[in-house]
Amino acid sequence: MKKIAIIGGGAAGMACAVHLLRAGAKVTLLERGERLGRKLSATGNGQGNVTNVHCSPAHYFTDDREKLARLLSRCSWEDCVRFLEGMGGIFLPDARGRVYPAGRQASAICDLFRTELEKLHADICLGAQVQNLTYDGDFTLAWAGGHMRSDAVVLAAGGKAAPNFGTDGSAYALASSFGHTVTPLSPALVRLKTDPALVRGLKGIRVDAGLKVVRKGNICFECRGDVLFTENGVSGDAVFRASSYAIKGDVLEIDFLPDVDEARLEAALARSGGSLLCIVPNGLARVLLKRADGGHGTLISLLKRFSLPVLGDCGFTNAQVTKGGIPLSETDENLQSLKRAGLFFAGEILNVDGECGGYNLQWAFTSARVAAEGILLQC
Ligand SMILES: Cc1cc2nc3c(=O)[nH]c(=O)nc-3n(C[C@H](O)[C@H](O)[C@H](O)COP(=O)(O)OP(=O)(O)OC[C@H]3O[C@@H](n4cnc5c(N)ncnc54)[C@H](O)[C@@H]3O)c2cc1C
């Protein structure tokens, strides 16, 4: 049996290790941090949104959509749930199709993985940031204070988003040293910045709203979901989804009452004499009434088309995922490198990013399984 090294003890690395160990492979899991799965523990606002019942290629961005469709078809959301429940626990979808552990604790998912890896006698090396990866017939991996040789390597070291979880983008260089390219990187699922004056007084207000991204008068994305106002912009799951499309110069148009048409709203305002009580939260009402008084639009337009020009995003530090990475076109059908046989990829390091709602962990688990299957074919 071949010796396999997995670089990165996040969602993809741990899942890949479990698949390989269950098949009897000899695996060493190398993680630069002092704990496995730190980012996984923080997912879904600490509740762990592991997949989505609506999973399909339409919810992802990549350089090779057809290959992505083939890859996703090898691990459905139900397969993902079966895999997780195979380690323990119960996973259930909510009304919007987002799947969580019934106990709603992301850290417990990490505990499932750690327990399973222990049970399978995984060789886990913590505090090992692989800095050098070379090939001379076998792979050699080196880190401060250690090195090892292996027959195959899975590079599952994540992207550049949320560097406080150990992912600062430095691992792309390990792939580049074999001739891989990296597509342009940008933060995704991230808060958007706007002029602080335009959101003054709204900080902390969360609404279920319709959200459009408007570019030069044309709508380039629209969705429905949470919008949370911050000091200098907007956050929330609708904004995270919009962040995959919005660029500086676009305008976010917020509909605070997506279930109410303008005629009904006009009638309600006529009855209430312009009061917004029981129409929007009081804090939001105060700001909108002041804006309308100040001649910044009619109440109806402020309620249905509240406009915020996008000044940019809040950067990799605040992003949940990385857009861009190692192109899928540089891998085979099992995510093996087309530049160096024996080198496999899994997770966010690849040029695949999903919308908000569990799609990124589904990708981490799918790609982990595909890479494991590819390795096992060669063992
Ligand atoms: C706050 C937050 C909330 C999120 N919520 C959700 C959610 O609810 N649902 C969802 O689907 N997605 C969510 N995501 C995204 C999701 O967590 C990631 O897409 C997913 O974790 C990627 O898995 P990965 O294994 O590829 O990378 P990671 O989980 O980032 O793991 C990579 C690991 O590799 C290690 N590493 C890096 N370089 C080296 C090296 N050179 N040597 C050794 N180890 C190395 C890192 O320390 C890290 O532990 C969230 C992300 C964040 C930041």
The ligand as an SDF file (V2000), in Angstrom:
LIG
                    3D

 53 58  0  0  0  0  0  0  0  0999 V2000
  -16.3420   32.2980    9.0860 C   0  0  0  0  0  0  0  0  0  0  0  0
  -16.5990   31.2970    7.9730 C   0  0  0  0  0  0  0  0  0  0  0  0
  -17.8400   30.6960    7.8900 C   0  0  0  0  0  0  0  0  0  0  0  0
  -18.0860   29.7740    6.8630 C   0  0  0  0  0  0  0  0  0  0  0  0
  -19.3100   29.1520    6.8320 N   0  0  0  0  0  0  0  0  0  0  0  0
  -19.5620   28.2310    5.8700 C   0  0  0  0  0  0  0  0  0  0  0  0
  -20.7690   27.4880    5.8780 C   0  0  0  0  0  0  0  0  0  0  0  0
  -21.6060   27.6120    6.7860 O   0  0  0  0  0  0  0  0  0  0  0  0
  -20.9680   26.5960    4.8760 N   0  0  0  0  0  0  0  0  0  0  0  0
  -20.0500   26.3920    3.8690 C   0  0  0  0  0  0  0  0  0  0  0  0
  -20.2940   25.5740    2.9770 O   0  0  0  0  0  0  0  0  0  0  0  0
  -18.8690   27.0430    3.8800 N   0  0  0  0  0  0  0  0  0  0  0  0
  -18.6000   27.9400    4.8560 C   0  0  0  0  0  0  0  0  0  0  0  0
  -17.3870   28.5840    4.8780 N   0  0  0  0  0  0  0  0  0  0  0  0
  -16.3780   28.2220    3.8520 C   0  0  0  0  0  0  0  0  0  0  0  0
  -15.7240   26.8750    4.2150 C   0  0  0  0  0  0  0  0  0  0  0  0
  -15.3580   26.8960    5.5680 O   0  0  0  0  0  0  0  0  0  0  0  0
  -14.4960   26.5960    3.3410 C   0  0  0  0  0  0  0  0  0  0  0  0
  -14.8760   26.6690    1.9860 O   0  0  0  0  0  0  0  0  0  0  0  0
  -13.9150   25.2220    3.6460 C   0  0  0  0  0  0  0  0  0  0  0  0
  -13.5060   25.1560    4.9910 O   0  0  0  0  0  0  0  0  0  0  0  0
  -12.7310   24.9110    2.7410 C   0  0  0  0  0  0  0  0  0  0  0  0
  -12.1700   23.6940    3.1520 O   0  0  0  0  0  0  0  0  0  0  0  0
  -10.6450   23.3310    2.8530 P   0  0  0  0  0  0  0  0  0  0  0  0
  -10.3650   22.0780    3.6000 O   0  0  0  0  0  0  0  0  0  0  0  0
  -10.4030   23.3930    1.4090 O   0  0  0  0  0  0  0  0  0  0  0  0
   -9.8250   24.5240    3.4780 O   0  0  0  0  0  0  0  0  0  0  0  0
   -9.6900   24.9750    5.0100 P   0  0  0  0  0  0  0  0  0  0  0  0
  -10.8730   24.5520    5.7790 O   0  0  0  0  0  0  0  0  0  0  0  0
   -9.3560   26.4120    4.9300 O   0  0  0  0  0  0  0  0  0  0  0  0
   -8.4630   24.1180    5.5360 O   0  0  0  0  0  0  0  0  0  0  0  0
   -7.1700   24.2640    5.0390 C   0  0  0  0  0  0  0  0  0  0  0  0
   -6.2210   23.8840    6.1460 C   0  0  0  0  0  0  0  0  0  0  0  0
   -4.9050   23.8050    5.6140 O   0  0  0  0  0  0  0  0  0  0  0  0
   -4.0030   24.3260    6.5690 C   0  0  0  0  0  0  0  0  0  0  0  0
   -2.7890   24.7370    5.8540 N   0  0  0  0  0  0  0  0  0  0  0  0
   -2.6460   25.7970    5.0040 C   0  0  0  0  0  0  0  0  0  0  0  0
   -1.4000   25.8140    4.5070 N   0  0  0  0  0  0  0  0  0  0  0  0
   -0.7390   24.7370    5.0020 C   0  0  0  0  0  0  0  0  0  0  0  0
    0.5630   24.2280    4.8350 C   0  0  0  0  0  0  0  0  0  0  0  0
    1.4570   24.7960    4.0260 N   0  0  0  0  0  0  0  0  0  0  0  0
    0.9130   23.1030    5.5360 N   0  0  0  0  0  0  0  0  0  0  0  0
    0.0210   22.4940    6.3710 C   0  0  0  0  0  0  0  0  0  0  0  0
   -1.2450   22.9520    6.5550 N   0  0  0  0  0  0  0  0  0  0  0  0
   -1.6250   24.0510    5.8660 C   0  0  0  0  0  0  0  0  0  0  0  0
   -4.7550   25.4550    7.2190 C   0  0  0  0  0  0  0  0  0  0  0  0
   -4.2410   25.7590    8.5010 O   0  0  0  0  0  0  0  0  0  0  0  0
   -6.1840   24.8950    7.2600 C   0  0  0  0  0  0  0  0  0  0  0  0
   -6.4480   24.2360    8.4680 O   0  0  0  0  0  0  0  0  0  0  0  0
  -17.0950   29.4910    5.8970 C   0  0  0  0  0  0  0  0  0  0  0  0
  -15.8450   30.1050    6.0060 C   0  0  0  0  0  0  0  0  0  0  0  0
  -15.5960   31.0030    7.0330 C   0  0  0  0  0  0  0  0  0  0  0  0
  -14.2530   31.6540    7.1300 C   0  0  0  0  0  0  0  0  0  0  0  0
  1  2  1  0
  2  3  1  0
  2 52  2  0
  3  4  2  0
  4  5  1  0
  4 50  1  0
  5  6  2  0
  6  7  1  0
  6 13  1  0
  7  8  2  0
  7  9  1  0
  9 10  1  0
 10 11  2  0
 10 12  1  0
 12 13  2  0
 13 14  1  0
 14 15  1  0
 14 50  1  0
 15 16  1  0
 16 17  1  0
 16 18  1  0
 18 19  1  0
 18 20  1  0
 20 21  1  0
 20 22  1  0
 22 23  1  0
 23 24  1  0
 24 25  2  0
 24 26  1  0
 24 27  1  0
 27 28  1  0
 28 29  2  0
 28 30  1  0
 28 31  1  0
 31 32  1  0
 32 33  1  0
 33 34  1  0
 33 48  1  0
 34 35  1  0
 35 36  1  0
 35 46  1  0
 36 37  1  0
 36 45  1  0
 37 38  2  0
 38 39  1  0
 39 40  1  0
 39 45  2  0
 40 41  1  0
 40 42  2  0
 42 43  1  0
 43 44  2  0
 44 45  1  0
 46 47  1  0
 46 48  1  0
 48 49  1  0
 50 51  2  0
 51 52  1  0
 52 53  1  0
M  END
$$$$
